[in-house]
Amino acid sequence: MKRAFPLKMGLAVMIALVTAGCGGVVDSQAEAKLKGDLGKATIAVYPAFLRNGSASGAYDDGSAALAAELITQHKLGVATIREEHIPLSGTPGSNQLALYKETLKQFAAHVRAHPPGTQYALMPEFLLDRNGKALGVHLHVVDAEGRCAYALLFNSHHEPFNKAKLDTPAGCTKLAIDTMALDLKGKP
């Protein structure tokens, strides 16, 4: 019973970090520019990286097509599907935020080294259990300079994550892009 209070405090701190731009990873100028570019932004969309417990992970190419379709439906910008698999390292551990930041760092470095020819680049990342059920949903959006313009981190501590059907990469992609649209455009 003594652990209940510190555990609740830990969850509250985690939620505060996530809602404050994933621990400060969002560049306020890049975010403001993205919001100003909504509707006309050019966005390269990469396949989702699936952290499924294996050392190398896997990629879901279909997620890029679905994300691009949803970006168009939400009128966020003009999406271009990239088939390239971003090389990522690191294995999921007990600290989801640290993993998020490491992936973001690697993705941003890749975009800087291999410019996609768009204003922004987007890559989903999903943490999956052995049965393919989502344990976490991440969305990384960087500008052409590799600055984080939008960050999303969901897990079972977040209501939208728990309400969504997240047993497929498509369900995870839909949650990520729908949430980004709500966050950037505001609630209707």
N, C-alpha and C positions, 0 to 999 in steps of 0.2 A: 504494500500500500504506500510506502514511503516513496517509491519510484514514480508513482502516477504524476505528481506535480512536476518533477523535472522533465519527464517525457512529454507532458503537455506543453511545457515551456519550450522544449526543443522543437516540437512541431510548429508552435507559433512563430519561433524564430525562422524556421525553414520557410514557412508560408510568407513571412515578411520579406525575406530575401528574394523569393521568387516574384512576388508582386512588385518589388522595387527594381525590376529589370534584371532578374537572375543574378543578384549579388553585385550589381553595378557593372555588368558587362555591356549594357546598351550605351552607345555614344549618343548623347542628347542631340547633337547637331545632325548626325546621320538619321536619327529617328524623326526629327522635325522635317528634314528634307524628304524622307520617305512619305510622311503624311502629306506634305505639300505636292508630291508627285503622284498621289493616288489617282488612278484612272488612266494615267499616261505613262507610268513607270514601266521600264523594260526590265523583265525579271527572268534570269536563267534559272530553270528548275532542274535540280539534280535528283537522281533516284534516292530513295530513303536508304539509310544504313540501318540494318537490323542487328542489334546486339542480342544475340540469341544464346549466349553462353559459350560459344566456340571462340577460340583465340582470334580467328580471322573475321568473324561476323559474316554477314551476307548483305546483298542488296536487293531491293524490290524495284525493278524498273517500271512497273505499272504505277507506282506511287507518283512518279514524275508527271505522267500523263493526267492522272486524276487531279493532282495539285494544280497543274496548268489549267485544266478545265474549271476548277473551282475558283481560281484567281480571276478567270474571265467572267464567270457567273457573278462573282461579287464585285466586278468592275474595279479591281485593285490595280490592274495594269495589263500590259501585253506580255504574256508568258511565252518563253522559248524552252522547249524540252531539250535537256542535255542528256546524252546517253552515258557520259563519262562517270565512272565510279571513283569517287574521291577516296584516295588511300588514307585510311584512318588506323590508328593504333590505340592501345589502351583497353583494359577490360573492366567491365562493370564491377564495382565493389560496393562498399557500404555507403559511399558518399556520392549521391546522384548529382549534386551541384558541381562537385569537382570534375566528374566525368563530363558534364555538360560544358564546363569551361574549357576543358582539354580538347573536346571535339570542336568547339567554336574556334579555338586557337588554330587547330590544324586546318579547318575549313577556310578560315580567313587567309592563312598563309598560302593555301592552294589557289584561291581566287586571285591573290596578288601575283603569284608566280605564273598563273595560266588564266589571264583575263578572259571572261566569257563574252565580252563585247556588249554587255548590257549594263544598265545602271546598278542593278542589284543581282545577287545570287541567293538562292534559297535551297536548303537541304533539310529534310526531315530526318529524325533519328528516333528509332523505337527500341525500347528495352523490352525483351520478350522472355517469358518463361519457356520451359522445354516443350510445352504444348502450343506455343504460339500466341498465348494470351499476353496482352500488354501489361507491363509493370511500370512503364514510363513512356511519355511522349515528349520529344524535344523538337523544336523548330528553330533553325538557325537562318537568319537573314542578314547578309552583309552587303555593304555598298561596294563599288568597284575598287575602293582603296582597302577593303577588308575590314572596315569599321562596322561594328554590330549596329544594325538599324532596327532590329526587332528580335526579341528573345522570348521563347515559350518553353516552360518546363512544367509538365503535369505528372502527377502520380496519384495513388489512391487517397491522398490527403485532400484532393481537390474535387469538388462536387461535379463539375463538367466531365471529368475523367470517369467518375463512378457511374454517371448516367449514360454515357456513350457505350455503344457496342464495340468493344475493342479486341475482338478475337481475330482480326485480320489487319494487314497493313492498310487496306482501303479504309477501314473504320478509323484507324489512327490518323491517316492523312486527312480525312474529312474533319475530324475534331480539330486538328492543328490549323488547317486553313480557315475553317469557319470561325474559330476563336480569333485568329489573326485579323480577319475582316471586322469582327465585332470590336476588337481592341483598337484598330486603326481608324475605323470609320465612326465608332461610337454606336451605342444602342439605338435602334430605330425608334 
